[in-house]
Every structure is written in structure tokens, then in C-alpha cells.
Amino acid sequence: MSESVTSSPALDGAKIGGRLRAERERLGVSLRELARRVGVSPSLVSQIELDRVNPSVSTLYALVTELGMTMSDVFGDSRPAEPARPLHNDDGLAEHPQTRRVINLDSGVRWERLTPRSDRDVEFLYVTYPVGAESCPEAALMTHGGKEYGYVTSGTLGVRVGFEEYELEPGGSIAFDSSSPHRLWTIGDEPVQAVWVVIGRKADPRAE
């Protein structure tokens, strides 16, 4: 499984490697052992922990699951620098594009957290899948705890759940159990943007 190297400073997101490494070390799991459990090379895990490589969606989920973390743990709660012009009526309930927490993944996939703070029960995300991007290879579908709900705002998103495949155009939506093997990918020559919600991912026994 190949992952891409972080390149564009303009798209820099949260530095997730340190959080993954800290939890691995806290649990007393060696880098080599974690790599074995996830099914990737120790070198790849090392590069991810050093924030030199963006993991794929499936690799990040696998690492988070094996370490008993949630995506809220990975995003963290420190916020980017506030914009120069103060935002009015900011009582901590609303989130703004300038201060969203962001995770950049392999193939240019981008997750932006839509909640101002971590929520261990819900992942509320604005996701972007560039042309040619996918959550995982065709032969390696993902599974994890929880239920997923997606709404496509632009582009065409392919979704496979079990043996069924769906094409979601703007306005299309889908809901499925995340324990079913699944995969997401971009169809056509336009990037996909969507709002995505995962509820109850901590239901995965390794996340308790």
C-alpha cells in the first residue's frame, strides 16, 4: 500500500503523527508490532508518525482502531490561529472555515472537522476526494465500528457497501453500517465534496 508524501504547505492540516506515536508508546506497543497488526511496513508507520507521509483513509482508520483511539483523539482540540478580524457572536458553538481542524490524507483526500471541539460520539466532517482518489484499494475494503451518513454536494462519489455499488451525484445521500466492508472513490473528472457523519465509531471494542 503506497501513501503520498505531504507536499503543499497551503493545505497543511493537523500534525497527527505525534498523537499516534504517543498513544502507541503509552500502550507499550512496538512500531514493528503495530505495523504487523495493521498490515503495513514498519517504515511506513515510522514515516506517518514523523508526519512525513499522509496515510490513506484505510491505513489511518486501521491505526486508530488498533490503538483504541477515536478520530476525535487524532484531530485534537488545539485550534489554528484566529483570523486577523475577530468573528462576532463566537460563543464557542459555531465553527468557521478559518479555524476548522483539518487532516490531509493520501491521494489528496481532505477531512475538515465541522465541530468546534472534539466529540467522541460523532464525527461530523466536510470531506474532499480529488479526481482519482479512493479510501482504499478495490481489494482491501474497510470496516470499523459505527454507522455512516453521507451527503454529496459536488462531483460524483462511488460507494461500495458489501457487494453493492452506488453512484452518488450532487444531492445524493447514503447511510450504512460501518462494520460492513466499504470503499469510497471519485467517479469522473471532477473532485467530490461531501458532508460525512460517523456515529458510534467507539463501538469498536478496541476503542473502549
C-alpha positions as CSV (number, residue, x, y, z in Angstrom):
1,M,0.0,0.0,0.0
2,S,1.6,3.3,-1.0
3,E,1.0,6.6,0.7
4,S,1.8,10.0,-0.6
5,V,4.2,12.5,0.9
6,T,2.9,15.7,2.3
7,S,3.8,18.5,-0.1
8,S,1.7,21.7,-0.3
9,P,2.1,24.0,2.8
10,A,-1.1,25.7,1.7
11,L,-3.0,22.5,2.6
12,D,-1.2,21.7,5.8
13,G,-3.5,20.1,8.3
14,A,-3.2,18.7,11.8
15,K,0.1,17.0,12.6
16,I,-1.4,13.7,13.6
17,G,1.8,11.6,13.7
18,G,2.8,12.7,17.2
19,R,-0.6,11.7,18.7
20,L,-0.4,8.3,17.1
21,R,3.2,7.8,18.3
22,A,2.4,9.0,21.9
23,E,-0.5,6.5,22.2
24,R,1.5,3.6,20.8
25,E,4.3,4.3,23.3
26,R,1.8,4.7,26.1
27,L,0.4,1.3,25.3
28,G,3.9,-0.2,25.1
29,V,3.4,-1.4,21.5
30,S,6.5,-1.5,19.4
31,L,6.4,0.2,16.0
32,R,7.1,-3.1,14.3
33,E,4.3,-4.9,16.1
34,L,1.8,-2.1,15.3
35,A,2.8,-2.3,11.6
36,R,2.3,-6.1,11.7
37,R,-1.2,-5.7,13.1
38,V,-2.2,-3.1,10.6
39,G,-0.6,-5.0,7.6
40,V,1.9,-2.3,6.5
41,S,5.6,-1.9,6.7
42,P,7.4,-0.5,9.9
43,S,9.0,2.1,7.7
44,L,5.5,3.4,6.7
45,V,4.3,3.6,10.3
46,S,7.5,5.5,11.2
47,Q,7.0,8.0,8.3
48,I,3.4,8.5,9.4
49,E,4.4,9.1,13.0
50,L,7.0,11.7,11.8
51,D,4.4,13.4,9.7
52,R,6.5,12.8,6.6
53,V,3.7,10.8,4.8
54,N,0.0,11.2,4.7
55,P,-1.8,7.9,5.5
56,S,-4.6,6.6,3.3
57,V,-8.1,6.7,4.8
58,S,-8.0,2.9,5.4
59,T,-4.5,3.0,7.0
60,L,-5.4,5.8,9.4
61,Y,-8.6,4.0,10.4
62,A,-6.6,0.8,11.0
63,L,-4.0,2.6,13.1
64,V,-6.7,4.4,15.1
65,T,-8.6,1.2,15.7
66,E,-5.5,-0.8,16.8
67,L,-4.5,1.9,19.2
68,G,-8.0,2.1,20.7
69,M,-8.3,5.8,19.7
70,T,-11.2,7.8,18.2
71,M,-10.9,10.3,15.3
72,S,-11.5,13.0,17.9
73,D,-8.3,12.0,19.6
74,V,-6.5,12.3,16.2
75,F,-7.9,15.7,15.3
76,G,-7.1,17.1,18.8
77,D,-8.6,20.2,20.3
78,S,-6.0,22.9,19.8
79,R,-7.3,25.4,17.2
80,P,-5.4,27.2,14.4
81,A,-4.6,30.8,14.8
82,E,-7.7,33.0,14.8
83,P,-8.2,35.3,11.8
84,A,-7.0,38.8,12.0
85,R,-10.5,40.2,12.0
86,P,-12.4,38.9,15.1
87,L,-15.6,36.9,14.4
88,H,-18.7,38.3,16.0
89,N,-21.0,36.2,18.2
90,D,-18.4,33.5,18.6
91,D,-19.7,31.8,21.7
92,G,-17.8,28.5,21.0
93,L,-20.8,26.7,19.5
94,A,-20.2,27.6,15.9
95,E,-17.2,26.6,13.7
96,H,-15.8,28.7,10.8
97,P,-13.8,27.8,7.7
98,Q,-10.8,29.8,9.0
99,T,-10.5,27.7,12.2
100,R,-11.5,24.2,11.2
101,R,-9.3,21.3,12.2
102,V,-8.0,19.6,9.1
103,I,-6.4,16.2,8.3
104,N,-4.8,15.7,4.9
105,L,-4.7,12.1,3.7
106,D,-3.2,10.1,0.8
107,S,-4.2,11.0,-2.8
108,G,-5.2,14.5,-1.6
109,V,-8.2,13.3,0.4
110,R,-9.0,16.0,2.9
111,W,-11.1,15.9,6.1
112,E,-12.3,19.1,7.8
113,R,-13.9,18.8,11.2
114,L,-17.2,20.7,11.4
115,T,-17.5,20.8,15.2
116,P,-15.5,23.4,17.1
117,R,-14.4,20.7,19.6
118,S,-13.8,17.0,19.7
119,D,-16.8,14.8,20.1
120,R,-16.1,11.2,20.9
121,D,-19.6,10.0,19.9
122,V,-19.8,11.8,16.5
123,E,-17.5,12.6,13.6
124,F,-19.0,15.5,11.6
125,L,-16.8,16.2,8.6
126,Y,-16.6,18.1,5.3
127,V,-14.6,15.7,3.0
128,T,-12.9,16.3,-0.3
129,Y,-11.9,13.5,-2.7
130,P,-9.8,14.7,-5.6
131,V,-10.0,13.2,-9.1
132,G,-8.7,9.6,-8.9
133,A,-8.8,9.4,-5.1
134,E,-10.1,6.5,-3.1
135,S,-10.5,5.5,0.5
136,C,-8.8,2.1,0.0
137,P,-7.8,-0.2,-2.9
138,E,-10.5,-2.3,-4.5
139,A,-9.2,-5.5,-3.0
140,A,-9.0,-4.1,0.6
141,L,-12.3,-2.8,1.8
142,M,-12.6,-1.0,5.1
143,T,-14.5,-2.0,8.2
144,H,-14.8,-0.3,11.6
145,G,-17.4,0.4,14.3
146,G,-20.3,2.8,14.0
147,K,-22.8,4.0,11.3
148,E,-22.1,6.4,8.4
149,Y,-24.2,9.0,6.8
150,G,-23.0,10.9,3.7
151,Y,-24.4,13.7,1.5
152,V,-22.6,14.7,-1.7
153,T,-22.6,18.4,-2.6
154,S,-20.5,18.3,-5.8
155,G,-18.9,15.7,-8.1
156,T,-19.8,12.0,-8.3
157,L,-18.9,9.6,-5.5
158,G,-18.7,5.9,-5.8
159,V,-19.6,3.9,-2.7
160,R,-19.3,0.2,-2.3
161,V,-21.0,-1.4,0.7
162,G,-20.6,-5.2,0.8
163,F,-21.4,-6.4,-2.7
164,E,-23.5,-3.4,-3.7
165,E,-22.1,-0.3,-5.5
166,Y,-23.8,3.1,-5.7
167,E,-23.1,6.3,-7.6
168,L,-24.0,9.5,-5.7
169,E,-24.3,12.7,-7.6
170,P,-24.9,16.2,-6.0
171,G,-27.8,15.9,-3.6
172,G,-27.4,12.1,-3.3
173,S,-27.0,10.6,0.1
174,I,-26.3,7.3,1.8
175,A,-26.5,5.6,5.2
176,F,-24.8,2.3,6.1
177,D,-23.3,0.3,9.0
178,S,-19.6,0.9,9.1
179,S,-19.0,-2.8,10.1
180,S,-20.0,-3.7,6.5
181,P,-16.9,-3.8,4.2
182,H,-16.9,-0.5,2.3
183,R,-15.0,1.8,0.0
184,L,-15.4,5.3,-1.4
185,W,-13.9,6.7,-4.6
186,T,-14.2,9.6,-7.1
187,I,-16.0,8.9,-10.4
188,G,-15.3,11.1,-13.4
189,D,-13.1,14.2,-13.8
190,E,-14.5,16.4,-11.0
191,P,-13.5,16.3,-7.4
192,V,-16.1,15.2,-4.9
193,Q,-17.1,17.3,-1.9
194,A,-19.5,15.9,0.7
195,V,-20.7,16.2,4.3
196,W,-20.0,13.0,6.2
197,V,-21.1,11.8,9.6
198,V,-19.9,8.8,11.6
199,I,-21.8,7.9,14.7
200,G,-20.7,5.5,17.4
201,R,-17.3,4.6,16.0
202,K,-16.1,3.9,19.5
203,A,-18.5,0.9,19.5
204,D,-15.5,-0.9,18.0
205,P,-14.3,-3.0,21.0
206,R,-10.7,-1.9,20.5
207,A,-11.8,1.7,21.0
208,E,-13.1,1.1,24.5
